[in-house]
Structures are given as C-alpha cells and as structure tokens.
C-alpha cells in the first residue's frame, strides 16, 4: 500500500494512532520542477520513500546549516530514493532527452558539501522552514553540477542567465537566481497573506459597528421606555379653584 506524503503537523497521540493503523504503509514524496522555453526544458526531480509514517513539521529553529541538518538530515538520508536532472525537447509530442544526470547524494556532497551549500544560501537571505524547502535547495546542487559538466548548456539560456564561458561567473548568476526566485516567492506569500487579512479586518470593523449599533439601540430603547413610562403615569388631580367674587361697579 502506498500513500502520498504531504506536509502535516499532528498531535502526538494522533501520530501514534496512525502509526499503529498504517504501520505497513509506504510513504513517498517527490519534488518535480520544470522550466525553460518551449523547445528546451529543464526538469528536476527528487524522490523520497519512507517505510513508515513520516511527519513533516514546520521548523522554527535557528537558521544555520548545522541546526537545519540536525533537524532534517535523518529523514532526508533515510527516505532518499533518487534524483534526476535532465534537459529535454518535445518534438511532435515526443520527448527527446539531450542531457541527463543521476549523481548519487554522496557524489554531490563531495562536490558541493551540504553544510557549506546550505550556509551560503542562508547567508544570502534564504530561509528554510520545512523538509520540502530543505530537500528542494539540496536538489539545486544536482542541477548546478549538470550545468558545470556540460558547458554547452550555459549557452542555451535554459535558465534566465546570460550565456558566458566563465564558470565562476555563471555559477554566481545561478545562485543569484535562486535568491531572486526565493524573494519573489516571499512577495507572493506576503500578498496572499494581505488578501487574507483584509477580509478579517473588514469583519472586525463590521463587528465593531454592530456592537456600537447594539449599544445605541439599547440607549434608544431605554429612552423610549422612559418616555412611555412618563406618558402612562397617572397625573396628579388639579385642586378646585376658589370662585372669583363678582366685581362691584
């Protein structure tokens, strides 16, 4: 039995109950990104599989490489299945792969050590808050190696990077592109949060208006009751007046 993994945060007793109920399940989680032009595409894919229940919680700890690795490496290493990075074209509805890379994690770690890579991104302002983001940024090393080993790809402009024969210049532009993409994603999240907050603000404003109207209605009701009580109250009898004596001419 296979279940697709999603980001979840569950209470301990719920997790234990699910672990007992789904003890025999396998859980898979796959990153898949595609970018490029209509005639040349770059595909990045990383697959993870766990033999038991996997819980991915939001990370609120320090943003440094060692703490992030302490939080995520166990799940990353135990669930890692494979990574594929390829450049392909679609002709008459068929895919033709021109370049591909299937380096192991150990090979990638040897060329771009995990701790140094993560810390470099963090120093550039990127924040990693969950396993999904952690594994995504480690996947970007595989793409960088493919570009490094195939100089011709740097001239294809698959990514939004100016062509250059100088690898260090290209690598710096690649990292800058990761930071730029991250900043754009953060702006989108901020706008989405603002759109969510606006209705809340309107609701709170309406609630205040309703409460003020209730208070005003209460005061008005009391005033009406006071007037009605005044009108309905019995009036004191008017004492008889003494007759006016006739005037003597």
C-alpha positions as CSV (number, residue, x, y, z in Angstrom):
1,X,0.0,0.0,0.0
2,X,1.4,3.4,-0.9
3,X,0.3,6.8,0.4
4,X,1.4,10.2,-0.9
5,X,3.2,12.3,1.6
6,X,2.0,15.8,2.4
7,X,3.2,18.4,5.0
8,X,1.4,17.7,8.2
9,X,1.6,18.6,11.9
10,X,-0.3,16.2,14.2
11,X,-0.6,15.8,17.9
12,X,1.4,13.0,19.5
13,X,-1.5,10.7,20.2
14,X,-2.8,11.1,16.7
15,X,0.6,10.2,15.2
16,X,0.8,7.1,17.4
17,X,-2.7,6.0,16.4
18,X,-1.9,6.5,12.7
19,X,1.4,4.7,13.1
20,X,-0.4,1.7,14.5
21,X,-3.2,1.8,11.9
22,X,-0.9,2.5,8.9
23,X,2.2,0.6,10.1
24,X,2.5,-1.3,6.9
25,X,2.2,1.7,4.5
26,X,5.0,3.1,2.4
27,X,5.1,6.9,2.0
28,X,6.5,8.7,-1.0
29,X,7.3,12.4,-1.6
30,X,8.5,13.7,-4.9
31,X,9.9,17.1,-6.0
32,X,9.3,17.9,-9.7
33,X,10.2,21.2,-11.3
34,X,10.2,22.1,-15.0
35,X,11.4,25.4,-16.5
36,X,12.7,26.7,-19.8
37,X,11.4,27.6,-23.3
38,X,9.0,25.7,-25.5
39,X,11.9,24.0,-27.4
40,X,14.2,23.2,-24.5
41,X,13.2,22.3,-21.0
42,X,15.0,21.6,-17.7
43,X,13.4,19.0,-15.4
44,X,14.5,18.5,-11.8
45,X,13.1,15.6,-9.8
46,X,13.9,14.1,-6.3
47,X,12.1,11.2,-4.9
48,X,11.8,10.1,-1.2
49,X,10.3,7.0,0.2
50,X,9.7,6.0,3.8
51,X,8.7,2.6,5.1
52,X,6.5,4.0,7.9
53,X,4.7,7.1,9.0
54,X,6.5,10.3,8.2
55,X,5.6,13.6,9.9
56,X,6.9,16.9,8.4
57,X,6.5,19.8,10.8
58,X,7.4,23.4,10.4
59,X,10.9,24.3,11.5
60,X,11.2,27.3,13.8
61,X,14.8,26.8,15.0
62,X,18.0,28.7,14.2
63,X,18.7,29.4,10.6
64,X,22.2,27.9,10.3
65,X,23.4,24.9,8.4
66,X,24.2,22.7,11.4
67,X,20.8,23.1,13.1
68,X,19.0,22.5,9.8
69,X,20.9,19.4,9.1
70,X,20.3,18.2,12.6
71,X,16.5,18.7,12.1
72,X,16.2,17.2,8.6
73,X,19.1,15.0,7.7
74,X,17.8,11.9,9.3
75,X,14.6,12.0,7.3
76,X,16.5,13.1,4.2
77,X,19.0,10.3,4.3
78,X,16.6,7.5,5.4
79,X,13.9,8.4,2.8
80,X,16.1,9.4,-0.2
81,X,15.5,7.3,-3.3
82,X,16.8,9.0,-6.4
83,X,17.4,12.3,-8.1
84,X,17.1,13.0,-11.8
85,X,18.0,16.2,-13.7
86,X,17.6,16.4,-17.4
87,X,17.3,18.7,-20.4
88,X,14.8,17.6,-23.0
89,X,12.9,18.8,-26.0
90,X,9.4,18.0,-27.2
91,X,9.1,17.2,-30.9
92,X,5.8,16.1,-32.3
93,X,4.6,15.3,-28.9
94,X,7.6,13.1,-28.1
95,X,10.3,13.9,-25.5
96,X,14.0,13.7,-26.6
97,X,16.5,13.9,-23.7
98,X,19.7,15.7,-24.7
99,X,21.4,15.8,-21.3
100,X,20.8,14.0,-18.0
101,X,22.4,13.4,-14.7
102,X,21.8,10.9,-11.9
103,X,24.6,11.6,-9.4
104,X,24.2,10.0,-6.0
105,X,23.9,12.1,-2.9
106,X,27.4,11.1,-1.9
107,X,28.9,12.3,-5.2
108,X,27.0,15.6,-4.9
109,X,28.1,16.1,-1.3
110,X,31.7,15.6,-2.4
111,X,31.5,18.3,-5.0
112,X,29.2,20.8,-3.1
113,X,29.3,19.9,0.6
114,X,25.9,20.1,2.2
115,X,26.7,22.3,5.1
116,X,28.7,24.8,3.1
117,X,26.0,24.9,0.4
118,X,23.2,25.5,2.9
119,X,25.1,28.1,4.8
120,X,25.9,30.0,1.7
121,X,22.2,30.2,0.8
122,X,21.2,31.2,4.3
123,X,23.8,34.0,4.2
124,X,22.2,35.2,1.0
125,X,18.9,35.7,2.9
126,X,17.1,32.4,2.1
127,X,15.1,30.9,5.0
128,X,14.3,27.2,5.2
129,X,11.2,26.4,7.2
130,X,10.3,22.7,6.4
131,X,11.6,19.5,4.9
132,X,10.1,20.4,1.5
133,X,12.2,23.5,1.2
134,X,15.3,21.8,2.7
135,X,15.2,19.0,0.1
136,X,14.4,21.4,-2.7
137,X,17.5,23.5,-2.1
138,X,19.7,20.4,-1.8
139,X,18.3,19.3,-5.2
140,X,19.5,22.5,-6.8
141,X,23.1,21.3,-6.4
142,X,22.3,18.4,-8.8
143,X,21.3,21.0,-11.4
144,X,24.4,23.1,-10.8
145,X,26.6,20.0,-11.4
146,X,24.8,19.2,-14.7
147,X,25.4,22.8,-15.9
148,X,29.1,22.6,-14.7
149,X,29.7,19.4,-16.6
150,X,28.0,20.5,-19.8
151,X,29.3,23.9,-20.9
152,X,27.1,23.9,-24.0
153,X,24.0,24.2,-21.7
154,X,25.2,27.6,-20.5
155,X,24.7,28.9,-24.0
156,X,21.2,27.5,-24.4
157,X,19.8,30.0,-21.9
158,X,17.5,27.4,-20.4
159,X,17.6,29.5,-17.2
160,X,17.3,33.2,-17.2
161,X,21.1,33.6,-17.0
162,X,23.2,35.4,-19.6
163,X,25.5,33.0,-21.5
164,X,29.1,33.0,-20.5
165,X,32.2,30.8,-20.9
166,X,33.4,31.7,-17.4
167,X,32.1,29.0,-15.0
168,X,32.5,31.1,-11.8
169,X,30.5,33.9,-13.3
170,X,27.8,31.5,-14.4
171,X,27.7,29.8,-11.0
172,X,27.4,33.1,-9.2
173,X,24.5,34.1,-11.6
174,X,22.8,30.7,-10.9
175,X,23.0,31.3,-7.1
176,X,21.7,34.8,-7.5
177,X,18.8,33.4,-9.5
178,X,17.9,31.1,-6.6
179,X,17.9,34.1,-4.3
180,X,15.8,36.1,-6.7
181,X,13.2,33.3,-7.0
182,X,13.1,33.0,-3.3
183,X,12.4,36.7,-2.9
184,X,9.7,36.6,-5.5
185,X,8.0,33.7,-3.7
186,X,8.1,35.6,-0.4
187,X,6.4,38.6,-2.0
188,X,3.7,36.3,-3.4
189,X,3.2,34.8,0.1
190,X,3.0,38.3,1.6
191,X,0.4,39.4,-0.9
192,X,-1.6,36.3,-0.3
193,X,-1.4,36.9,3.5
194,X,-2.6,40.5,2.9
195,X,-5.5,39.4,0.9
196,X,-6.4,37.0,3.7
197,X,-6.0,39.8,6.3
198,X,-8.2,42.3,4.5
199,X,-11.4,40.3,4.9
200,X,-10.5,39.8,8.6
201,X,-10.1,43.5,9.1
202,X,-13.4,44.2,7.4
203,X,-15.1,41.6,9.6
204,X,-13.6,43.1,12.7
205,X,-14.7,46.6,11.6
206,X,-18.2,45.3,10.9
207,X,-18.3,43.6,14.3
208,X,-17.4,46.9,16.0
209,X,-20.1,48.7,14.0
210,X,-22.7,46.1,15.0
211,X,-21.6,46.3,18.7
212,X,-21.9,50.1,18.6
213,X,-25.3,49.8,16.9
214,X,-26.4,47.5,19.7
215,X,-25.3,49.9,22.3
216,X,-27.1,52.8,20.5
217,X,-30.2,50.6,20.2
218,X,-30.0,49.8,23.9
219,X,-29.8,53.5,24.8
220,X,-32.7,54.3,22.4
221,X,-34.9,51.6,23.9
222,X,-34.3,52.8,27.4
223,X,-35.1,56.4,26.3
224,X,-38.4,55.2,24.7
225,X,-39.3,53.2,27.8
226,X,-38.7,56.3,29.9
227,X,-40.9,58.4,27.7
228,X,-43.6,55.7,27.6
229,X,-43.5,55.5,31.4
230,X,-43.8,59.2,31.8
231,X,-46.8,59.4,29.5
232,X,-48.6,56.4,31.1
233,X,-48.0,57.6,34.7
234,X,-51.2,58.9,36.4
235,X,-51.4,62.7,36.6
236,X,-52.0,64.3,40.0
237,X,-55.6,65.8,40.3
238,X,-55.8,69.5,39.8
239,X,-57.2,71.1,43.0
240,X,-60.5,73.0,42.6
241,X,-60.1,76.8,42.3
242,X,-62.0,79.2,44.6
243,X,-64.8,81.1,42.8
244,X,-63.9,84.5,41.7
245,X,-66.0,87.1,43.6
246,X,-68.1,89.4,41.4
247,X,-66.7,92.8,40.8
248,X,-68.6,95.8,42.3
249,X,-69.2,98.6,39.8
